[in-house]
Amino acid sequence: RSKALYDHLSQQPPGSFVLVQTDWTYSTRGESYAQFKALIRLLMRKKIRFVVTTAGSDPQAPVIAKRIIAQLAQEPGGNNYQEGKDYAIAGFFPSAEAHIRAMVNNIRGELATKGLGDSPVLEGISDLSDAKAVVNITGSATILLWIERIRNKAPLGLMCTAVMSAENIPYYLAGQLKGIVIGAKGGFDFETLLAQEFPNSQPEFKDYKNYDAGRRYMGPLA
């Protein structure tokens, strides 16, 4: 399930666009932290543009995301990603249902409310169908709102806590989710896939950081 989402994102050409909805904070750090970092590392290494939004959960989520992304941009493989050029933080939207409906109906209009209507990150993006994926990193049930409303406009991926896996695996089996990254083990899966695609044994990748919190959590989890 993790590989299905990883492979889909990894196959996208440079300059593609992905929407990332991050609804987690430190209450689910043990699972969401590694997932989020591995996802952002992959997008940066593949030179994929992305916008980060938060809907209906903790208003601190965009602040946490912003801090992590800024750190990862300075790593080898981060391609010196710049906010406003390569990625954007749209911030917090208090109503998840209203935000997701608006993103499906008029993504530029919804993001324009946060001053991103003319952002270079959205160049060539006039509808959600122009996105290569929507990825929801969450400790809540916001993914159900996406499943109900996305109308097949873009492939949908989920990074969730382990307790949420049982209710969402049927959507993956039905093809409504491109992939699911589940819990701390899912973060480790994504890190392992990074290590396979960008092995430190190769000179061009020798300084890349692939394994992180996901592998650190495997010992305590076991």
KOLKOL-561753 format. One record per residue (C-alpha): residue number from 1; residue in one letter; x, y, z. Coordinates in nm, 3 decimals. Layout:
BEGIN
(NUM 'a' (X Y Z))
...
***
This chain:
BEGIN
(1 'r' (0.000 0.000 0.000))
(2 's' (0.284 0.242 0.079))
(3 'k' (0.467 0.151 -0.239))
(4 'a' (0.160 0.218 -0.451))
(5 'l' (0.152 0.581 -0.338))
(6 'y' (0.531 0.618 -0.350))
(7 'd' (0.554 0.484 -0.705))
(8 'h' (0.275 0.710 -0.827))
(9 'l' (0.448 1.022 -0.692))
(10 's' (0.796 0.912 -0.796))
(11 'q' (0.685 0.867 -1.157))
(12 'q' (0.563 1.226 -1.197))
(13 'p' (0.778 1.458 -1.412))
(14 'p' (0.963 1.759 -1.266))
(15 'g' (0.740 2.064 -1.237))
(16 's' (0.427 1.862 -1.161))
(17 'f' (0.189 1.983 -0.891))
(18 'v' (0.065 1.800 -0.580))
(19 'l' (-0.174 1.921 -0.312))
(20 'v' (-0.076 1.824 0.043))
(21 'q' (-0.337 1.852 0.317))
(22 't' (-0.161 1.815 0.651))
(23 'd' (-0.393 1.784 0.948))
(24 'w' (-0.151 1.640 1.205))
(25 't' (0.025 1.801 1.500))
(26 'y' (0.249 1.664 1.773))
(27 's' (-0.034 1.459 1.922))
(28 't' (0.032 1.207 1.641))
(29 'r' (0.402 1.282 1.597))
(30 'g' (0.495 0.917 1.654))
(31 'e' (0.323 0.821 1.330))
(32 's' (0.269 1.135 1.120))
(33 'y' (0.610 1.298 1.161))
(34 'a' (0.807 1.034 0.970))
(35 'q' (0.534 1.007 0.705))
(36 'f' (0.534 1.381 0.640))
(37 'k' (0.912 1.417 0.625))
(38 'a' (0.950 1.125 0.384))
(39 'l' (0.675 1.263 0.161))
(40 'i' (0.831 1.610 0.144))
(41 'r' (1.176 1.466 0.076))
(42 'l' (1.035 1.273 -0.220))
(43 'l' (0.854 1.577 -0.364))
(44 'm' (1.166 1.792 -0.334))
(45 'r' (1.395 1.534 -0.490))
(46 'k' (1.154 1.492 -0.780))
(47 'k' (1.119 1.872 -0.813))
(48 'i' (0.742 1.856 -0.771))
(49 'r' (0.564 2.179 -0.674))
(50 'f' (0.323 2.156 -0.384))
(51 'v' (0.080 2.359 -0.175))
(52 'v' (0.017 2.272 0.189))
(53 't' (-0.324 2.330 0.346))
(54 't' (-0.483 2.240 0.681))
(55 'a' (-0.857 2.200 0.721))
(56 'g' (-1.075 2.171 1.027))
(57 's' (-0.812 2.031 1.263))
(58 'd' (-0.543 2.200 1.474))
(59 'p' (-0.443 2.552 1.362))
(60 'q' (-0.086 2.470 1.465))
(61 'a' (-0.049 2.219 1.182))
(62 'p' (0.066 2.472 0.916))
(63 'v' (0.327 2.611 1.156))
(64 'i' (0.471 2.265 1.215))
(65 'a' (0.468 2.189 0.842))
(66 'k' (0.637 2.517 0.757))
(67 'r' (0.919 2.455 1.005))
(68 'i' (0.985 2.101 0.882))
(69 'i' (0.975 2.197 0.513))
(70 'a' (1.221 2.483 0.565))
(71 'q' (1.464 2.242 0.732))
(72 'l' (1.433 1.977 0.462))
(73 'a' (1.490 2.234 0.186))
(74 'q' (1.844 2.282 0.316))
(75 'e' (1.933 1.912 0.303))
(76 'p' (2.119 1.746 0.017))
(77 'g' (1.845 1.658 -0.229))
(78 'g' (1.625 1.945 -0.108))
(79 'n' (1.711 2.140 -0.424))
(80 'n' (1.706 2.464 -0.222))
(81 'y' (1.327 2.473 -0.236))
(82 'q' (1.193 2.822 -0.181))
(83 'e' (0.859 2.912 -0.034))
(84 'g' (0.651 3.106 -0.284))
(85 'k' (0.841 2.963 -0.579))
(86 'd' (0.857 2.585 -0.536))
(87 'y' (0.599 2.541 -0.261))
(88 'a' (0.344 2.743 -0.066))
(89 'i' (0.184 2.719 0.276))
(90 'a' (-0.182 2.814 0.238))
(91 'g' (-0.246 2.790 0.611))
(92 'f' (-0.551 2.696 0.814))
(93 'f' (-0.910 2.664 0.689))
(94 'p' (-1.155 2.623 0.980))
(95 's' (-1.419 2.416 0.797))
(96 'a' (-1.283 2.099 0.641))
(97 'e' (-1.601 2.030 0.448))
(98 'a' (-1.622 2.380 0.300))
(99 'h' (-1.250 2.385 0.215))
(100 'i' (-1.248 2.049 0.039))
(101 'r' (-1.562 2.133 -0.158))
(102 'a' (-1.407 2.465 -0.263))
(103 'm' (-1.079 2.301 -0.365))
(104 'v' (-1.265 2.055 -0.586))
(105 'n' (-1.484 2.324 -0.744))
(106 'n' (-1.236 2.613 -0.773))
(107 'i' (-0.887 2.550 -0.641))
(108 'r' (-0.747 2.885 -0.752))
(109 'g' (-1.038 3.076 -0.602))
(110 'e' (-1.005 2.896 -0.268))
(111 'l' (-0.628 2.952 -0.249))
(112 'a' (-0.670 3.313 -0.359))
(113 't' (-0.834 3.376 -0.022))
(114 'k' (-0.488 3.313 0.123))
(115 'g' (-0.311 3.537 -0.128))
(116 'l' (-0.193 3.253 -0.353))
(117 'g' (-0.407 3.321 -0.660))
(118 'd' (-0.111 3.449 -0.861))
(119 's' (0.157 3.237 -0.696))
(120 'p' (0.419 3.078 -0.928))
(121 'v' (0.348 2.753 -0.745))
(122 'l' (0.005 2.746 -0.914))
(123 'e' (0.131 2.821 -1.265))
(124 'g' (-0.070 2.611 -1.510))
(125 'i' (-0.313 2.497 -1.240))
(126 's' (-0.668 2.606 -1.316))
(127 'd' (-0.854 2.308 -1.171))
(128 'l' (-0.784 2.030 -0.922))
(129 's' (-0.772 1.792 -1.219))
(130 'd' (-0.439 1.956 -1.310))
(131 'a' (-0.286 1.814 -0.990))
(132 'k' (-0.102 1.483 -1.007))
(133 'a' (-0.224 1.387 -0.661))
(134 'v' (-0.391 1.498 -0.340))
(135 'v' (-0.217 1.357 -0.033))
(136 'n' (-0.385 1.380 0.307))
(137 'i' (-0.161 1.334 0.615))
(138 't' (-0.399 1.312 0.905))
(139 'g' (-0.486 1.177 1.245))
(140 's' (-0.854 1.247 1.185))
(141 'a' (-1.123 1.148 0.937))
(142 't' (-1.081 1.430 0.683))
(143 'i' (-0.996 1.176 0.413))
(144 'l' (-1.363 1.071 0.406))
(145 'l' (-1.459 1.422 0.296))
(146 'w' (-1.212 1.394 0.008))
(147 'i' (-1.341 1.051 -0.094))
(148 'e' (-1.697 1.182 -0.096))
(149 'r' (-1.624 1.498 -0.295))
(150 'i' (-1.316 1.460 -0.516))
(151 'r' (-1.515 1.325 -0.815))
(152 'n' (-1.206 1.150 -0.957))
(153 'k' (-1.045 1.484 -1.037))
(154 'a' (-0.707 1.371 -0.901))
(155 'p' (-0.553 1.056 -0.754))
(156 'l' (-0.600 1.053 -0.378))
(157 'g' (-0.340 0.927 -0.129))
(158 'l' (-0.364 0.884 0.246))
(159 'm' (-0.105 0.890 0.523))
(160 'c' (-0.287 0.800 0.843))
(161 't' (-0.246 0.672 1.196))
(162 'a' (-0.263 0.297 1.245))
(163 'v' (-0.599 0.312 1.422))
(164 'm' (-0.752 0.462 1.106))
(165 's' (-0.628 0.190 0.872))
(166 'a' (-0.913 -0.060 0.897))
(167 'e' (-1.180 0.187 0.793))
(168 'n' (-0.976 0.312 0.496))
(169 'i' (-0.826 -0.005 0.347))
(170 'p' (-1.158 -0.085 0.170))
(171 'y' (-1.127 0.243 -0.022))
(172 'y' (-0.778 0.142 -0.133))
(173 'l' (-0.901 -0.201 -0.242))
(174 'a' (-1.183 -0.032 -0.435))
(175 'g' (-0.935 0.192 -0.616))
(176 'q' (-1.058 0.514 -0.457))
(177 'l' (-0.722 0.563 -0.285))
(178 'k' (-0.401 0.543 -0.485))
(179 'g' (-0.216 0.420 -0.175))
(180 'i' (-0.216 0.425 0.205))
(181 'v' (0.081 0.487 0.433))
(182 'i' (-0.019 0.347 0.772))
(183 'g' (0.125 0.452 1.107))
(184 'a' (0.489 0.445 1.214))
(185 'k' (0.551 0.136 1.000))
(186 'g' (0.421 0.326 0.698))
(187 'g' (0.671 0.606 0.764))
(188 'f' (0.947 0.344 0.776))
(189 'd' (0.815 0.195 0.450))
(190 'f' (0.838 0.531 0.277))
(191 'e' (1.190 0.588 0.411))
(192 't' (1.295 0.245 0.284))
(193 'l' (1.159 0.327 -0.060))
(194 'l' (1.358 0.652 -0.057))
(195 'a' (1.671 0.454 0.033))
(196 'q' (1.607 0.217 -0.258))
(197 'e' (1.563 0.497 -0.511))
(198 'f' (1.836 0.721 -0.371))
(199 'p' (2.092 0.477 -0.225))
(200 'n' (2.377 0.628 -0.026))
(201 's' (2.609 0.381 -0.201))
(202 'q' (2.586 0.593 -0.515))
(203 'p' (2.810 0.901 -0.515))
(204 'e' (2.535 1.143 -0.619))
(205 'f' (2.320 1.034 -0.325))
(206 'k' (2.585 0.969 -0.059))
(207 'd' (2.478 1.263 0.159))
(208 'y' (2.103 1.211 0.123))
(209 'k' (1.913 1.139 0.444))
(210 'n' (1.666 0.863 0.374))
(211 'y' (1.607 0.698 0.711))
(212 'd' (1.479 0.920 0.989))
(213 'a' (1.211 0.901 1.259))
(214 'g' (1.038 0.609 1.088))
(215 'r' (1.332 0.376 1.149))
(216 'r' (1.399 0.517 1.495))
(217 'y' (1.044 0.428 1.601))
(218 'm' (1.069 0.066 1.484))
(219 'g' (1.259 -0.054 1.793))
(220 'p' (1.015 0.090 2.050))
(221 'l' (0.720 -0.024 1.837))
(222 'a' (0.853 -0.381 1.829))
***
